[in-house]
Amino acid sequence: MKLSDLAARSLPALASTAILVGAALAATPAAQPAYAQSVADFYKGKTLSIYISSGEGGTNDAYARLIANYIGRHIPGNPLVVPRNLPGAGGLKAANFLYDVAPKDGTAYGVLQRGTIIQPLVDIQSANYDGSKFNWIGSTAREVSVGVVWTASTDVRTLQDAMKKEVIVGSSGVGNDTGAFPLVLNRFLGTQFKPIHGYKSGSEITLAFERGEVQGRVGWSWGSVKSRGSEWLDSKKITILVQMGVGKADDLPDVPLALDLAKTPEDRAAMQLIFSPTYIGWPSVMPPGVPADRVAAVRAAYMKTMTDKDFVAGADKQQLELDPLDGEAIQKIVMQLYALPPAAIELARVAMNPPEDGKK
């Protein structure tokens, strides 16, 4: 069973908790004014810039560059597509740029860190945007996130061990899963993860494993681990401690799911808010204000790209998993998250904004 099948059961179930309540709001932002110029006429001869919210070399970057190679052939007018890395603050730099600075005509596009979806909700510093107003385009694959340790660097082997002993973990910043998830587990489960911020990408964090700078990483997509850390898995250089998401990965049945360890229903609701974006995986967006017909055209082009034989071959070559999610589905999930009860949001906010020492 795919993660998508699991989440198809899990996400609707959230409606009975504080995470997904009430009727879903409109799946797309308000319609834009009509334009006489056709989509094809607009994009002909144009350049579409894809802003990548991480540094070069990681899975986020790999997916974005692969999309850039092929999506132009499916957009009416066939624009030139150019990938541009814009790392910083765990993805917040790119999100803020797309929201406030990037052109709103359809020539700017971003591949964001999924954690940026909820950062404004929980008052992460410098998250100066409203995630519900982005035009969500699609995702290459739905995910579960994991926490791992570099086996040679620590004798921690289980999540229970991490509740008794400090584990230094690499982080791309508080706006990224690698910065937020350790703090969330510390708050709700009593672990002792100590994030070290400042790495520009997941690849830099994994290099930090090998150099002995950090002992682990909490917030690593399982699909990415399998594609980019398969040798480490096979040789047991890394040990998986925990899963974070709306449900377990089918091929990790014995690794505990953080949600299952929540101590109270309120804690579980807040954790569901924080971990739900993992299901969205590797999201692409366009800024708010882009004409609706251009958004619709790029969304359609995105899904055509996901089945383009050359794109699929490229993903296979790089061992990148494909389990796409369309833009309308992402938009609905985001709108639901932004309609959550204040109590669940406040508890999540406290967990992701702890005192300077990272303790309760």
N, C-alpha and C positions, 0 to 999 in steps of 0.2 A: 504493500500500500504506500502511495506517495504521501509526502508531507501535505500536499494539497488536499488529499482525501481526508487526512486526519484533521486538518484545520477546518475543513468544510463542516465537520461535526463540532469542533471546539469553538469556532468563532460565533456561530449562532447561539451556542450555550452561554456565551458571555452576557447575553441579554438578560439573563436571570440574576446577574450580579451587578456590581457597580460599574463594570467596564463598558458594556454595550447595553444601553437602556433606551427605552422609548423607540418610537418609530425613526427610521433612518431619514436623515435630511436629504435635500436634493443632491443627486449624485454629481452634479457639475455646477461650477460657478454660474452666476447670472449671465445670460446670453449677452453677447457683445453686439454693437450696432452693425447693421449690414454694410458691406463694402462692395462697390461695383466691380473692383478688380478681382479676377478669379484667383484661386490658390496657385494654380500653375503659372499664371502670369506674374504673380508676386515672387515666387521662388526662382523663376528662371533667371539665371545669371547671378543669383544671390549666394552668400556664404552663410551656412548655419554653423554657429559655434557651439560645441558641446563642452561645457565647463565641468571638469571632474573635481569632485570635492576632496580628493586625496592626492598624495604624491604618486610618482610613477612606480610601477612594479607590483602593486597589490591587486587583489581580485577586483575591487571596485574599478580600478584603472583598466584592467584587462577587459572587463565587460564593456566599459565605455568606449574603448578604442575599437573593439570588435563591432559594436553598434555603429560607430562612425564610419567604418569601412563599407557598410552595406545599406544603411537606412536611406541614404540619398537617392538610391535607385528606385525607392518605393514612394518618395514624396513627389507629388505633382510638380513639374518644373525642374526636378532633379538638381537641387542646389549642391554646391560644393560643401562638404561637411568636414570641419576642422576640429579635432579634439584639443582642449587647452586645460592643463592642470591648474587648479586654484585651491591648493590645500591650505589648512590653517584652522586652529581652534576646533579640531574634531569635526570638520565639515561645516561649521557655522559661517566661516568666511564666504564660502560659495553660496550658501543659502541666503545670507544677507545681500550678497551681490545680485543674485537673481531676482530677489524681491524688490530691491530699492534702486539698483543702478542699471542693470542689463536692459537692453531695448525690449519693448513690449509689443513688437511688431511680428514676432515669430522667428526671428533670426538668432535667438538665444535659447539654449536648452541646457539642462544640467542633469548630472547623475549624482544624486545626493547620498549622504550617509543616512540610513533609515532612522537613526536616533534623532535626527534633526526634526522629525515630524512632531514630536511632543515637547521639544525643548522650550518653546514659548509658554506652553501650559504650565510647566513646572518652574518657571522663572530662572532658567539658566541664563547667567550673565551673557550679554551680547547677542542673544537670540532675538533680533529686532525684526521679526516678521510674523505673519499669521499663516500657519501651515495649511489652514482650510481654504485659503485663497489662491494657492498655487494651482496650476493646471497639471494634474498628475497624468503622466503619459503611459506608464507601464512598468513592469519589473521583469527581469530575465528569469528569476527563480525565487520561490518562496523558501524560507530558511528556518532553522533552529540554531541558536547560538550556544556555544560551549565555553566552559572555563577549563584551562589546561595548565599544567606545570611542566617545566623542563626537568625531567626526572633526575638528572645528575646534579641539579642545583639545590634541591631540597628533599627532605625525607617525607614531605607531605604527599599522601597518596589517595586521600579521600576528602570529601567536603568536611567531614567531621574533624579530620586532622587540621584543616584550615580554620576551624573554630577554636583551636587550641594554640596555633602557632602562626606568626606573621608570615605572609607570603607577599613579596614585592612583585608587582605586575606592571607591565608596560601599558601606556595609554596615549592615545592621540589627542586627548583633551576631554573636558567634561561634556562637550556636545556629542561625543561619540560613545558607542556601546562600551568601548574599552575603558573609558573614564567613568561612565555612569554605573555600569553593572556591578563592579566591585563594591561601590558604596551602597548600592541597593541590597546586595547580599549581606554586607556588614550590618546594615540597619535591621533587616528583617530576620536574618538567620544567625547572626552573631559570629560571622566569619571575621578574619583579621587580614583582609587583603589591603595592601598599601599601594595605590596607583602612583606611578611616576609618569607625569605628563610630558608632552613635548615631541613625541615621535610623529612624523608626518604621514606615515602609512602603516598598514599592517605588516608590510614587508620589513620596515625598519624595526618593528617590535620583534619579529621573528629573528632578525639578525642579532638583536639585543639578547635573545635567549642564548645564542651560540657564543656571544662575547662574555656572557656571565653578568651582564648589567642588570637583568631582571630575572625573576624565577618563574614567571608565568604570564598568562594573558587570559583575562576574563572578559569575553565578548569577542568570539571568533566564530564566524559562520561555519557550520559543520560541512557544508558543501566545499568551502574554501579549504578547510583542513584536509579533506579527502583529496582535493586536487593538488594542493600546494605543499601539504605536509604528509603525504602518503608514506614516504620513506621513514619519516619520524614515527608514524604510527606503527609501521611494520617492525621497526627496530626497537620500539618501546622507549624512544628518546623523550616522548611526551606522554603524560598521563592525563586522562580526561576525568575531571572531578564532578562536573555538574552540567545540566542542560538548562537553557533559558529560552522560553517561548510559550506558545499556547498549548503545546503537546510535545511528546517525545518524538524523536526521529525513529523510524522503524528499525534502523540498524544500530540503535543504541539502547536496547531494552533494559540494560542493567545499570545505566548511568542515571542517577536521580534527577528528577525535574524539580527545579527550584520552587515552582508553584505548589507542588505536592507537600512541601515542607513548611508552608506558611503556618504561623501559629494561631492566627485568628482570621475570620472571614474578611475583616477590614484590611488586614495585611495582604491577604490574597487578592482583593480587589485592586489595591494600589499596585501590586506586583504585576497584575494582568495589564494594567494601563501601561506600565513601563516596558513590559516584554512583548506586547502585542505587535509593535512595529517590526519585530523580527520576521513575522509572517510575510510582510511586504517585501522583504529581501533586499533587492538592489534597485531602488526606485529612480525613475527618470521623471523630470518635471519641465514645464515651461512657466515663465513668470505670470503673475496675475495680469489681466488686461489684454492678453493676446486675443485677437479676433477669434470667435468661436469656430469659424470654418477652417481656420489654419490649425487650431488645436485638434479638431476632429480629423483633419487630414494627416497630421503627424501621429496621432494615436493609431489610425488605421495603418499607416506606414510602419509603425513600430511592431504591430502584431504580424504584419506580413514579413517583416525582417526576422521575427522569431522562427519562421518556417522556411526562410530562404535557405536553399540547400548549401550555398557557399558559407552563409553565416553559421549554420548548424555544423558544417565540417570544421570551421574555424574553432567553434566552441569545443568540439570533440578533441581536436588537436591540442588545445590548451587544457583539457580536462575540466572545462567549465560546465557545471550542470545547468540544464534548461528545464524550467517548470514555470512558464510565463503566467503573469497576472496582468489583466488589461487595466487601462487607465480609469475606466468607469468604476471598476471594483475597488481600486485603491482610493479613489475619491470618496466613495461611500464609507469605507473604513475610517478614513481621516475625519470625515464629517461627524461620524459617530463618536470618535475619540474626543473631539472638541465639544461634544454635547454632554459630556460626563457630569455627574453630580459633583459639586464643589468639595464634598468631604473626601472623595476618592482622589481628586486632584491634589488637595492639600496634603494628604498623607504621602503621596508620591513626591510632592515638592520637597517636603522635609527630608525624605530619604535621599534625594539627589542634591540637596544643598546642606550637607552636614557641617558641624563646626570644623575649624581648620585642622584639628587633629584627626578628623574622620571618624570620631566616636560619637555615640549617642549623647 
